[in-house]
Amino acid sequence: MLDPKNLKPGEEQYEEFENGPSCRRKTYVQYDYRDMHGELFSCVKPTLGICRAAKETWLSARMLKGEKV
């Protein structure tokens, strides 16, 4: 089980898990990232690549707003 309290700034953690009944089971990734200022990004997506792309979108949106990232 992931614990985002353990993340230091600039670190990420992720874990794959399966969800649903066995005949329709799907794999997902829970992903956490703590930016350099301590803000936490967390998501659940089908793949690690999609999670990282969502993190980059989050970081870009924050930069456009003028927030520190």
PQR file with spaces between the fields and no chain letter, atoms N, CA, C, O and H, PARSE charges and radii, in Angstrom:
ATOM       1  N    MET     1       0.828   -1.177    0.000 -0.4000 1.5000
ATOM       2  CA   MET     1       0.000    0.000    0.000 -0.0000 2.0000
ATOM       3  C    MET     1       0.878    1.248    0.000  0.5500 1.7000
ATOM       4  O    MET     1       1.822    1.354    0.783 -0.5500 1.4000
ATOM       5  N    LEU     2       0.564    2.171   -0.869 -0.4000 1.5000
ATOM       6  CA   LEU     2       1.330    3.395   -0.979 -0.0000 2.0000
ATOM       7  C    LEU     2       0.999    4.347    0.165  0.5500 1.7000
ATOM       8  O    LEU     2      -0.134    4.394    0.645 -0.5500 1.4000
ATOM       9  H    LEU     2      -0.203    2.084   -1.505  0.4000 1.0000
ATOM      10  N    ASP     3       2.003    5.100    0.592 -0.4000 1.5000
ATOM      11  CA   ASP     3       1.804    6.111    1.627 -0.0000 2.0000
ATOM      12  C    ASP     3       2.465    7.399    1.153  0.5500 1.7000
ATOM      13  O    ASP     3       3.687    7.523    1.235 -0.5500 1.4000
ATOM      14  H    ASP     3       2.923    5.061    0.203  0.4000 1.0000
ATOM      15  N    PRO     4       1.680    8.369    0.655 -0.5600 1.5000
ATOM      16  CA   PRO     4       2.269    9.594    0.113  0.2800 2.0000
ATOM      17  C    PRO     4       3.014   10.418    1.160  0.5500 1.7000
ATOM      18  O    PRO     4       3.795   11.300    0.801 -0.5500 1.4000
ATOM      19  N    LYS     5       2.790   10.153    2.437 -0.4000 1.5000
ATOM      20  CA   LYS     5       3.533   10.886    3.474 -0.0000 2.0000
ATOM      21  C    LYS     5       5.025   10.575    3.396  0.5500 1.7000
ATOM      22  O    LYS     5       5.843   11.367    3.864 -0.5500 1.4000
ATOM      23  H    LYS     5       2.156    9.437    2.729  0.4000 1.0000
ATOM      24  N    ASN     6       5.388    9.438    2.815 -0.4000 1.5000
ATOM      25  CA   ASN     6       6.788    9.038    2.717 -0.0000 2.0000
ATOM      26  C    ASN     6       7.517    9.699    1.546  0.5500 1.7000
ATOM      27  O    ASN     6       8.739    9.593    1.445 -0.5500 1.4000
ATOM      28  H    ASN     6       4.723    8.795    2.436  0.4000 1.0000
ATOM      29  N    LEU     7       6.790   10.374    0.666 -0.4000 1.5000
ATOM      30  CA   LEU     7       7.406   10.979   -0.517 -0.0000 2.0000
ATOM      31  C    LEU     7       8.146   12.259   -0.169  0.5500 1.7000
ATOM      32  O    LEU     7       7.621   13.130    0.525 -0.5500 1.4000
ATOM      33  H    LEU     7       5.797   10.461    0.747  0.4000 1.0000
ATOM      34  N    LYS     8       9.371   12.356   -0.662 -0.4000 1.5000
ATOM      35  CA   LYS     8      10.136   13.591   -0.541 -0.0000 2.0000
ATOM      36  C    LYS     8       9.883   14.422   -1.798  0.5500 1.7000
ATOM      37  O    LYS     8       9.462   13.876   -2.818 -0.5500 1.4000
ATOM      38  H    LYS     8       9.797   11.648   -1.226  0.4000 1.0000
ATOM      39  N    PRO     9      10.132   15.735   -1.743 -0.5600 1.5000
ATOM      40  CA   PRO     9       9.941   16.560   -2.940  0.2800 2.0000
ATOM      41  C    PRO     9      10.705   16.012   -4.151  0.5500 1.7000
ATOM      42  O    PRO     9      11.880   15.658   -4.063 -0.5500 1.4000
ATOM      43  N    GLY    10       9.995   15.955   -5.285 -0.4000 1.5000
ATOM      44  CA   GLY    10      10.584   15.457   -6.525 -0.0000 2.0000
ATOM      45  C    GLY    10      10.487   13.948   -6.698  0.5500 1.7000
ATOM      46  O    GLY    10      10.928   13.424   -7.721 -0.5500 1.4000
ATOM      47  H    GLY    10       9.040   16.243   -5.357  0.4000 1.0000
ATOM      48  N    GLU    11       9.927   13.241   -5.733 -0.4000 1.5000
ATOM      49  CA   GLU    11       9.827   11.783   -5.818 -0.0000 2.0000
ATOM      50  C    GLU    11       8.449   11.345   -6.297  0.5500 1.7000
ATOM      51  O    GLU    11       7.458   12.058   -6.146 -0.5500 1.4000
ATOM      52  H    GLU    11       9.569   13.666   -4.902  0.4000 1.0000
ATOM      53  N    GLU    12       8.420   10.157   -6.875 -0.4000 1.5000
ATOM      54  CA   GLU    12       7.169    9.536   -7.292 -0.0000 2.0000
ATOM      55  C    GLU    12       7.111    8.124   -6.732  0.5500 1.7000
ATOM      56  O    GLU    12       8.137    7.524   -6.412 -0.5500 1.4000
ATOM      57  H    GLU    12       9.226    9.577   -6.997  0.4000 1.0000
ATOM      58  N    GLN    13       5.907    7.609   -6.619 -0.4000 1.5000
ATOM      59  CA   GLN    13       5.707    6.211   -6.258 -0.0000 2.0000
ATOM      60  C    GLN    13       4.472    5.723   -6.987  0.5500 1.7000
ATOM      61  O    GLN    13       3.555    6.492   -7.275 -0.5500 1.4000
ATOM      62  H    GLN    13       5.073    8.096   -6.878  0.4000 1.0000
ATOM      63  N    TYR    14       4.463    4.437   -7.278 -0.4000 1.5000
ATOM      64  CA   TYR    14       3.309    3.881   -7.981 -0.0000 2.0000
ATOM      65  C    TYR    14       3.168    2.412   -7.642  0.5500 1.7000
ATOM      66  O    TYR    14       4.107    1.750   -7.199 -0.5500 1.4000
ATOM      67  H    TYR    14       5.208    3.812   -7.044  0.4000 1.0000
ATOM      68  N    GLU    15       1.951    1.927   -7.868 -0.4000 1.5000
ATOM      69  CA   GLU    15       1.645    0.532   -7.561 -0.0000 2.0000
ATOM      70  C    GLU    15       0.557    0.062   -8.515  0.5500 1.7000
ATOM      71  O    GLU    15      -0.437    0.759   -8.720 -0.5500 1.4000
ATOM      72  H    GLU    15       1.188    2.465   -8.228  0.4000 1.0000
ATOM      73  N    GLU    16       0.741   -1.114   -9.094 -0.4000 1.5000
ATOM      74  CA   GLU    16      -0.282   -1.710   -9.950 -0.0000 2.0000
ATOM      75  C    GLU    16      -1.243   -2.524   -9.100  0.5500 1.7000
ATOM      76  O    GLU    16      -0.841   -3.142   -8.115 -0.5500 1.4000
ATOM      77  H    GLU    16       1.548   -1.680   -8.927  0.4000 1.0000
ATOM      78  N    PHE    17      -2.513   -2.522   -9.486 -0.4000 1.5000
ATOM      79  CA   PHE    17      -3.494   -3.362   -8.814 -0.0000 2.0000
ATOM      80  C    PHE    17      -4.559   -3.771   -9.817  0.5500 1.7000
ATOM      81  O    PHE    17      -4.728   -3.131  -10.855 -0.5500 1.4000
ATOM      82  H    PHE    17      -2.840   -2.020  -10.286  0.4000 1.0000
ATOM      83  N    GLU    18      -5.265   -4.827   -9.503 -0.4000 1.5000
ATOM      84  CA   GLU    18      -6.347   -5.320  -10.354 -0.0000 2.0000
ATOM      85  C    GLU    18      -7.671   -5.047   -9.674  0.5500 1.7000
ATOM      86  O    GLU    18      -7.786   -5.109   -8.450 -0.5500 1.4000
ATOM      87  H    GLU    18      -5.128   -5.347   -8.660  0.4000 1.0000
ATOM      88  N    ASN    19      -8.679   -4.739  -10.497 -0.4000 1.5000
ATOM      89  CA   ASN    19      -9.989   -4.395   -9.974 -0.0000 2.0000
ATOM      90  C    ASN    19     -11.062   -5.071  -10.810  0.5500 1.7000
ATOM      91  O    ASN    19     -10.912   -5.230  -12.021 -0.5500 1.4000
ATOM      92  H    ASN    19      -8.585   -4.689  -11.491  0.4000 1.0000
ATOM      93  N    GLY    20     -12.145   -5.466  -10.156 -0.4000 1.5000
ATOM      94  CA   GLY    20     -13.273   -6.052  -10.860 -0.0000 2.0000
ATOM      95  C    GLY    20     -13.336   -7.549  -10.703  0.5500 1.7000
ATOM      96  O    GLY    20     -12.400   -8.171  -10.199 -0.5500 1.4000
ATOM      97  H    GLY    20     -12.267   -5.337   -9.172  0.4000 1.0000
ATOM      98  N    PRO    21     -14.455   -8.139  -11.139 -0.5600 1.5000
ATOM      99  CA   PRO    21     -14.589   -9.598  -11.071  0.2800 2.0000
ATOM     100  C    PRO    21     -13.584  -10.257  -12.008  0.5500 1.7000
ATOM     101  O    PRO    21     -13.133   -9.641  -12.974 -0.5500 1.4000
ATOM     102  N    SER    22     -13.239  -11.495  -11.725 -0.4000 1.5000
ATOM     103  CA   SER    22     -12.171  -12.174  -12.462 -0.0000 2.0000
ATOM     104  C    SER    22     -12.402  -12.219  -13.967  0.5500 1.7000
ATOM     105  O    SER    22     -11.436  -12.184  -14.729 -0.5500 1.4000
ATOM     106  H    SER    22     -13.606  -11.995  -10.940  0.4000 1.0000
ATOM     107  N    CYS    23     -13.637  -12.293  -14.413 -0.4000 1.5000
ATOM     108  CA   CYS    23     -13.896  -12.368  -15.849 -0.0000 2.0000
ATOM     109  C    CYS    23     -13.722  -11.009  -16.544  0.5500 1.7000
ATOM     110  O    CYS    23     -13.538  -10.959  -17.760 -0.5500 1.4000
ATOM     111  H    CYS    23     -14.422  -12.321  -13.794  0.4000 1.0000
ATOM     112  N    ARG    24     -13.779   -9.927  -15.794 -0.4000 1.5000
ATOM     113  CA   ARG    24     -13.649   -8.585  -16.378 -0.0000 2.0000
ATOM     114  C    ARG    24     -12.572   -7.772  -15.672  0.5500 1.7000
ATOM     115  O    ARG    24     -12.602   -6.542  -15.688 -0.5500 1.4000
ATOM     116  H    ARG    24     -13.928   -9.968  -14.806  0.4000 1.0000
ATOM     117  N    ARG    25     -11.632   -8.459  -15.058 -0.4000 1.5000
ATOM     118  CA   ARG    25     -10.592   -7.810  -14.257 -0.0000 2.0000
ATOM     119  C    ARG    25      -9.728   -6.890  -15.108  0.5500 1.7000
ATOM     120  O    ARG    25      -9.320   -7.254  -16.211 -0.5500 1.4000
ATOM     121  H    ARG    25     -11.608   -9.459  -15.045  0.4000 1.0000
ATOM     122  N    LYS    26      -9.454   -5.710  -14.596 -0.4000 1.5000
ATOM     123  CA   LYS    26      -8.588   -4.745  -15.275 -0.0000 2.0000
ATOM     124  C    LYS    26      -7.454   -4.348  -14.347  0.5500 1.7000
ATOM     125  O    LYS    26      -7.601   -4.345  -13.125 -0.5500 1.4000
ATOM     126  H    LYS    26      -9.785   -5.414  -13.700  0.4000 1.0000
ATOM     127  N    THR    27      -6.317   -4.013  -14.950 -0.4000 1.5000
ATOM     128  CA   THR    27      -5.163   -3.559  -14.188 -0.0000 2.0000
ATOM     129  C    THR    27      -5.108   -2.037  -14.223  0.5500 1.7000
ATOM     130  O    THR    27      -5.312   -1.417  -15.267 -0.5500 1.4000
ATOM     131  H    THR    27      -6.198   -4.015  -15.943  0.4000 1.0000
ATOM     132  N    TYR    28      -4.831   -1.449  -13.070 -0.4000 1.5000
ATOM     133  CA   TYR    28      -4.703   -0.005  -12.940 -0.0000 2.0000
ATOM     134  C    TYR    28      -3.406    0.310  -12.205  0.5500 1.7000
ATOM     135  O    TYR    28      -2.791   -0.562  -11.590 -0.5500 1.4000
ATOM     136  H    TYR    28      -4.665   -1.953  -12.221  0.4000 1.0000
ATOM     137  N    VAL    29      -3.004    1.581  -12.283 -0.4000 1.5000
ATOM     138  CA   VAL    29      -1.831    2.062  -11.570 -0.0000 2.0000
ATOM     139  C    VAL    29      -2.259    3.218  -10.670  0.5500 1.7000
ATOM     140  O    VAL    29      -2.858    4.188  -11.135 -0.5500 1.4000
ATOM     141  H    VAL    29      -3.504    2.289  -12.783  0.4000 1.0000
ATOM     142  N    GLN    30      -1.950    3.110   -9.390 -0.4000 1.5000
ATOM     143  CA   GLN    30      -2.099    4.255   -8.497 -0.0000 2.0000
ATOM     144  C    GLN    30      -0.758    4.961   -8.491  0.5500 1.7000
ATOM     145  O    GLN    30       0.283    4.328   -8.318 -0.5500 1.4000
ATOM     146  H    GLN    30      -1.463    2.322   -9.012  0.4000 1.0000
ATOM     147  N    TYR    31      -0.781    6.278   -8.681 -0.4000 1.5000
ATOM     148  CA   TYR    31       0.444    7.055   -8.862 -0.0000 2.0000
ATOM     149  C    TYR    31       0.411    8.281   -7.959  0.5500 1.7000
ATOM     150  O    TYR    31      -0.602    8.976   -7.886 -0.5500 1.4000
ATOM     151  H    TYR    31      -1.626    6.793   -8.822  0.4000 1.0000
ATOM     152  N    ASP    32       1.517    8.546   -7.273 -0.4000 1.5000
ATOM     153  CA   ASP    32       1.676    9.737   -6.449 -0.0000 2.0000
ATOM     154  C    ASP    32       2.981   10.425   -6.826  0.5500 1.7000
ATOM     155  O    ASP    32       3.987    9.770   -7.099 -0.5500 1.4000
ATOM     156  H    ASP    32       2.340    7.981   -7.333  0.4000 1.0000
ATOM     157  N    TYR    33       2.949   11.749   -6.838 -0.4000 1.5000
ATOM     158  CA   TYR    33       4.144   12.559   -7.099 -0.0000 2.0000
ATOM     159  C    TYR    33       4.081   13.789   -6.205  0.5500 1.7000
ATOM     160  O    TYR    33       3.047   14.450   -6.116 -0.5500 1.4000
ATOM     161  H    TYR    33       2.132   12.281   -6.616  0.4000 1.0000
ATOM     162  N    ARG    34       5.192   14.088   -5.547 -0.4000 1.5000
ATOM     163  CA   ARG    34       5.272   15.292   -4.729 -0.0000 2.0000
ATOM     164  C    ARG    34       6.214   16.271   -5.423  0.5500 1.7000
ATOM     165  O    ARG    34       7.378   15.956   -5.672 -0.5500 1.4000
ATOM     166  H    ARG    34       6.032   13.551   -5.620  0.4000 1.0000
ATOM     167  N    ASP    35       5.694   17.473   -5.735 -0.4000 1.5000
ATOM     168  CA   ASP    35       6.531   18.441   -6.443 -0.0000 2.0000
ATOM     169  C    ASP    35       7.570   19.047   -5.501  0.5500 1.7000
ATOM     170  O    ASP    35       7.597   18.742   -4.309 -0.5500 1.4000
ATOM     171  H    ASP    35       4.749   17.728   -5.533  0.4000 1.0000
ATOM     172  N    MET    36       8.411   19.896   -6.044 -0.4000 1.5000
ATOM     173  CA   MET    36       9.528   20.446   -5.287 -0.0000 2.0000
ATOM     174  C    MET    36       9.081   21.369   -4.152  0.5500 1.7000
ATOM     175  O    MET    36       9.880   21.699   -3.275 -0.5500 1.4000
ATOM     176  H    MET    36       8.389   20.144   -7.013  0.4000 1.0000
ATOM     177  N    HIS    37       7.815   21.787   -4.160 -0.4000 1.5000
ATOM     178  CA   HIS    37       7.291   22.654   -3.106 -0.0000 2.0000
ATOM     179  C    HIS    37       6.367   21.905   -2.148  0.5500 1.7000
ATOM     180  O    HIS    37       5.709   22.520   -1.308 -0.5500 1.4000
ATOM     181  H    HIS    37       7.166   21.519   -4.872  0.4000 1.0000
ATOM     182  N    GLY    38       6.319   20.576   -2.272 -0.4000 1.5000
ATOM     183  CA   GLY    38       5.567   19.758   -1.335 -0.0000 2.0000
ATOM     184  C    GLY    38       4.134   19.464   -1.721  0.5500 1.7000
ATOM     185  O    GLY    38       3.435   18.767   -0.985 -0.5500 1.4000
ATOM     186  H    GLY    38       6.853   20.077   -2.954  0.4000 1.0000
ATOM     187  N    GLU    39       3.667   19.981   -2.873 -0.4000 1.5000
ATOM     188  CA   GLU    39       2.291   19.715   -3.322 -0.0000 2.0000
ATOM     189  C    GLU    39       2.199   18.290   -3.878  0.5500 1.7000
ATOM     190  O    GLU    39       3.069   17.847   -4.627 -0.5500 1.4000
ATOM     191  H    GLU    39       4.235   20.547   -3.471  0.4000 1.0000
ATOM     192  N    LEU    40       1.139   17.587   -3.501 -0.4000 1.5000
ATOM     193  CA   LEU    40       0.971   16.196   -3.906 -0.0000 2.0000
ATOM     194  C    LEU    40       0.043   16.085   -5.114  0.5500 1.7000
ATOM     195  O    LEU    40      -1.034   16.681   -5.141 -0.5500 1.4000
ATOM     196  H    LEU    40       0.432   17.947   -2.892  0.4000 1.0000
ATOM     197  N    PHE    41       0.474   15.316   -6.108 -0.4000 1.5000
ATOM     198  CA   PHE    41      -0.377   14.932   -7.241 -0.0000 2.0000
ATOM     199  C    PHE    41      -0.614   13.438   -7.113  0.5500 1.7000
ATOM     200  O    PHE    41       0.325   12.674   -6.888 -0.5500 1.4000
ATOM     201  H    PHE    41       1.348   14.832   -6.086  0.4000 1.0000
ATOM     202  N    SER    42      -1.860   13.020   -7.256 -0.4000 1.5000
ATOM     203  CA   SER    42      -2.201   11.608   -7.138 -0.0000 2.0000
ATOM     204  C    SER    42      -3.270   11.273   -8.167  0.5500 1.7000
ATOM     205  O    SER    42      -4.178   12.069   -8.405 -0.5500 1.4000
ATOM     206  H    SER    42      -2.623   13.641   -7.439  0.4000 1.0000
ATOM     207  N    CYS    43      -3.164   10.089   -8.780 -0.4000 1.5000
ATOM     208  CA   CYS    43      -4.177    9.666   -9.741 -0.0000 2.0000
ATOM     209  C    CYS    43      -4.184    8.143   -9.853  0.5500 1.7000
ATOM     210  O    CYS    43      -3.267    7.460   -9.399 -0.5500 1.4000
ATOM     211  H    CYS    43      -2.427    9.442   -8.587  0.4000 1.0000
ATOM     212  N    VAL    44      -5.247    7.638  -10.472 -0.4000 1.5000
ATOM     213  CA   VAL    44      -5.363    6.218  -10.807 -0.0000 2.0000
ATOM     214  C    VAL    44      -5.716    6.159  -12.285  0.5500 1.7000
ATOM     215  O    VAL    44      -6.734    6.705  -12.709 -0.5500 1.4000
ATOM     216  H    VAL    44      -5.992    8.193  -10.840  0.4000 1.0000
ATOM     217  N    LYS    45      -4.871    5.495  -13.067 -0.4000 1.5000
ATOM     218  CA   LYS    45      -5.048    5.389  -14.517 -0.0000 2.0000
ATOM     219  C    LYS    45      -4.690    3.965  -14.953  0.5500 1.7000
ATOM     220  O    LYS    45      -4.146    3.194  -14.163 -0.5500 1.4000
ATOM     221  H    LYS    45      -4.043    5.052  -12.722  0.4000 1.0000
ATOM     222  N    PRO    46      -4.995    3.614  -16.210 -0.5600 1.5000
ATOM     223  CA   PRO    46      -4.704    2.248  -16.679  0.2800 2.0000
ATOM     224  C    PRO    46      -3.215    1.905  -16.813  0.5500 1.7000
ATOM     225  O    PRO    46      -2.840    0.739  -16.686 -0.5500 1.4000
ATOM     226  N    THR    47      -2.354    2.917  -17.070 -0.4000 1.5000
ATOM     227  CA   THR    47      -0.925    2.619  -17.235 -0.0000 2.0000
ATOM     228  C    THR    47      -0.077    3.682  -16.545  0.5500 1.7000
ATOM     229  O    THR    47      -0.545    4.787  -16.270 -0.5500 1.4000
ATOM     230  H    THR    47      -2.658    3.864  -17.173  0.4000 1.0000
ATOM     231  N    LEU    48       1.176    3.329  -16.270 -0.4000 1.5000
ATOM     232  CA   LEU    48       2.114    4.272  -15.678 -0.0000 2.0000
ATOM     233  C    LEU    48       2.370    5.446  -16.617  0.5500 1.7000
ATOM     234  O    LEU    48       2.487    6.586  -16.167 -0.5500 1.4000
ATOM     235  H    LEU    48       1.556    2.432  -16.493  0.4000 1.0000
ATOM     236  N    GLY    49       2.457    5.180  -17.906 -0.4000 1.5000
ATOM     237  CA   GLY    49       2.690    6.248  -18.880 -0.0000 2.0000
ATOM     238  C    GLY    49       1.573    7.284  -18.873  0.5500 1.7000
ATOM     239  O    GLY    49       1.833    8.483  -18.966 -0.5500 1.4000
ATOM     240  H    GLY    49       2.362    4.254  -18.271  0.4000 1.0000
ATOM     241  N    ILE    50       0.346    6.828  -18.763 -0.4000 1.5000
ATOM     242  CA   ILE    50      -0.791    7.753  -18.710 -0.0000 2.0000
ATOM     243  C    ILE    50      -0.757    8.544  -17.408  0.5500 1.7000
ATOM     244  O    ILE    50      -1.090    9.729  -17.400 -0.5500 1.4000
ATOM     245  H    ILE    50       0.134    5.853  -18.687  0.4000 1.0000
ATOM     246  N    CYS    51      -0.363    7.912  -16.312 -0.4000 1.5000
ATOM     247  CA   CYS    51      -0.227    8.620  -15.033 -0.0000 2.0000
ATOM     248  C    CYS    51       0.821    9.719  -15.137  0.5500 1.7000
ATOM     249  O    CYS    51       0.589   10.845  -14.695 -0.5500 1.4000
ATOM     250  H    CYS    51      -0.093    6.949  -16.318  0.4000 1.0000
ATOM     251  N    ARG    52       1.969    9.400  -15.717 -0.4000 1.5000
ATOM     252  CA   ARG    52       3.028   10.402  -15.837 -0.0000 2.0000
ATOM     253  C    ARG    52       2.616   11.535  -16.771  0.5500 1.7000
ATOM     254  O    ARG    52       2.966   12.689  -16.527 -0.5500 1.4000
ATOM     255  H    ARG    52       2.158    8.486  -16.076  0.4000 1.0000
ATOM     256  N    ALA    53       1.885   11.226  -17.830 -0.4000 1.5000
ATOM     257  CA   ALA    53       1.385   12.275  -18.726 -0.0000 2.0000
ATOM     258  C    ALA    53       0.405   13.183  -17.983  0.5500 1.7000
ATOM     259  O    ALA    53       0.424   14.398  -18.181 -0.5500 1.4000
ATOM     260  H    ALA    53       1.600   10.288  -18.029  0.4000 1.0000
ATOM     261  N    ALA    54      -0.444   12.619  -17.139 -0.4000 1.5000
ATOM     262  CA   ALA    54      -1.379   13.420  -16.337 -0.0000 2.0000
ATOM     263  C    ALA    54      -0.618   14.322  -15.367  0.5500 1.7000
ATOM     264  O    ALA    54      -1.010   15.466  -15.140 -0.5500 1.4000
ATOM     265  H    ALA    54      -0.460   11.632  -16.977  0.4000 1.0000
ATOM     266  N    LYS    55       0.467   13.807  -14.798 -0.4000 1.5000
ATOM     267  CA   LYS    55       1.302   14.624  -13.904 -0.0000 2.0000
ATOM     268  C    LYS    55       1.896   15.801  -14.665  0.5500 1.7000
ATOM     269  O    LYS    55       1.894   16.923  -14.157 -0.5500 1.4000
ATOM     270  H    LYS    55       0.786   12.877  -14.983  0.4000 1.0000
ATOM     271  N    GLU    56       2.401   15.571  -15.867 -0.4000 1.5000
ATOM     272  CA   GLU    56       2.983   16.645  -16.674 -0.0000 2.0000
ATOM     273  C    GLU    56       1.929   17.697  -17.030  0.5500 1.7000
ATOM     274  O    GLU    56       2.223   18.893  -17.031 -0.5500 1.4000
ATOM     275  H    GLU    56       2.402   14.660  -16.279  0.4000 1.0000
ATOM     276  N    THR    57       0.710   17.259  -17.329 -0.4000 1.5000
ATOM     277  CA   THR    57      -0.383   18.190  -17.607 -0.0000 2.0000
ATOM     278  C    THR    57      -0.683   19.028  -16.371  0.5500 1.7000
ATOM     279  O    THR    57      -0.895   20.237  -16.472 -0.5500 1.4000
ATOM     280  H    THR    57       0.472   16.288  -17.328  0.4000 1.0000
ATOM     281  N    TRP    58      -0.700   18.392  -15.215 -0.4000 1.5000
ATOM     282  CA   TRP    58      -0.929   19.093  -13.943 -0.0000 2.0000
ATOM     283  C    TRP    58       0.153   20.126  -13.693  0.5500 1.7000
ATOM     284  O    TRP    58      -0.143   21.263  -13.326 -0.5500 1.4000
ATOM     285  H    TRP    58      -0.527   17.411  -15.133  0.4000 1.0000
ATOM     286  N    LEU    59       1.414   19.736  -13.892 -0.4000 1.5000
ATOM     287  CA   LEU    59       2.517   20.667  -13.686 -0.0000 2.0000
ATOM     288  C    LEU    59       2.435   21.838  -14.669  0.5500 1.7000
ATOM     289  O    LEU    59       2.646   22.988  -14.283 -0.5500 1.4000
ATOM     290  H    LEU    59       1.655   18.812  -14.190  0.4000 1.0000
ATOM     291  N    SER    60       2.132   21.552  -15.924 -0.4000 1.5000
ATOM     292  CA   SER    60       2.024   22.606  -16.940 -0.0000 2.0000
ATOM     293  C    SER    60       0.906   23.583  -16.610  0.5500 1.7000
ATOM     294  O    SER    60       1.075   24.793  -16.757 -0.5500 1.4000
ATOM     295  H    SER    60       1.960   20.618  -16.237  0.4000 1.0000
ATOM     296  N    ALA    61      -0.231   23.068  -16.166 -0.4000 1.5000
ATOM     297  CA   ALA    61      -1.366   23.934  -15.812 -0.0000 2.0000
ATOM     298  C    ALA    61      -0.995   24.844  -14.644  0.5500 1.7000
ATOM     299  O    ALA    61      -1.380   26.013  -14.621 -0.5500 1.4000
ATOM     300  H    ALA    61      -0.369   22.085  -16.046  0.4000 1.0000
ATOM     301  N    ARG    62      -0.270   24.327  -13.701 -0.4000 1.5000
ATOM     302  CA   ARG    62       0.156   25.137  -12.553 -0.0000 2.0000
ATOM     303  C    ARG    62       1.143   26.207  -12.986  0.5500 1.7000
ATOM     304  O    ARG    62       1.113   27.323  -12.467 -0.5500 1.4000
ATOM     305  H    ARG    62       0.043   23.377  -13.720  0.4000 1.0000
ATOM     306  N    MET    63       2.020   25.883  -13.932 -0.4000 1.5000
ATOM     307  CA   MET    63       2.979   26.876  -14.433 -0.0000 2.0000
ATOM     308  C    MET    63       2.249   28.004  -15.162  0.5500 1.7000
ATOM     309  O    MET    63       2.612   29.172  -15.017 -0.5500 1.4000
ATOM     310  H    MET    63       2.045   24.977  -14.354  0.4000 1.0000
ATOM     311  N    LEU    64       1.225   27.662  -15.942 -0.4000 1.5000
ATOM     312  CA   LEU    64       0.462   28.666  -16.669 -0.0000 2.0000
ATOM     313  C    LEU    64      -0.266   29.620  -15.716  0.5500 1.7000
ATOM     314  O    LEU    64      -0.461   30.794  -16.032 -0.5500 1.4000
ATOM     315  H    LEU    64       0.930   26.713  -16.059  0.4000 1.0000
ATOM     316  N    LYS    65      -0.660   29.110  -14.559 -0.4000 1.5000
ATOM     317  CA   LYS    65      -1.323   29.944  -13.553 -0.0000 2.0000
ATOM     318  C    LYS    65      -0.325   30.788  -12.767  0.5500 1.7000
ATOM     319  O    LYS    65      -0.713   31.648  -11.977 -0.5500 1.4000
ATOM     320  H    LYS    65      -0.501   28.156  -14.302  0.4000 1.0000
ATOM     321  N    GLY    66       0.956   30.537  -12.989 -0.4000 1.5000
ATOM     322  CA   GLY    66       1.982   31.294  -12.280 -0.0000 2.0000
ATOM     323  C    GLY    66       2.351   30.726  -10.921  0.5500 1.7000
ATOM     324  O    GLY    66       3.031   31.380  -10.130 -0.5500 1.4000
ATOM     325  H    GLY    66       1.271   29.838  -13.631  0.4000 1.0000
ATOM     326  N    GLU    67       1.903   29.508  -10.652 -0.4000 1.5000
ATOM     327  CA   GLU    67       2.245   28.864   -9.384 -0.0000 2.0000
ATOM     328  C    GLU    67       3.663   28.335   -9.436  0.5500 1.7000
ATOM     329  O    GLU    67       4.195   28.054  -10.509 -0.5500 1.4000
ATOM     330  H    GLU    67       1.350   28.976  -11.294  0.4000 1.0000
ATOM     331  N    LYS    68       4.265   28.203   -8.275 -0.4000 1.5000
ATOM     332  CA   LYS    68       5.590   27.598   -8.193 -0.0000 2.0000
ATOM     333  C    LYS    68       5.439   26.096   -8.355  0.5500 1.7000
ATOM     334  O    LYS    68       4.565   25.490   -7.735 -0.5500 1.4000
ATOM     335  H    LYS    68       3.832   28.431   -7.403  0.4000 1.0000
ATOM     336  N    VAL    69       6.282   25.487   -9.183 -0.4000 1.5000
ATOM     337  CA   VAL    69       6.239   24.029   -9.367 -0.0000 2.0000
ATOM     338  C    VAL    69       7.601   23.425   -9.145  0.5500 1.7000
ATOM     339  O    VAL    69       7.763   22.210   -9.255 -0.5500 1.4000
ATOM     340  H    VAL    69       6.992   25.979   -9.687  0.4000 1.0000
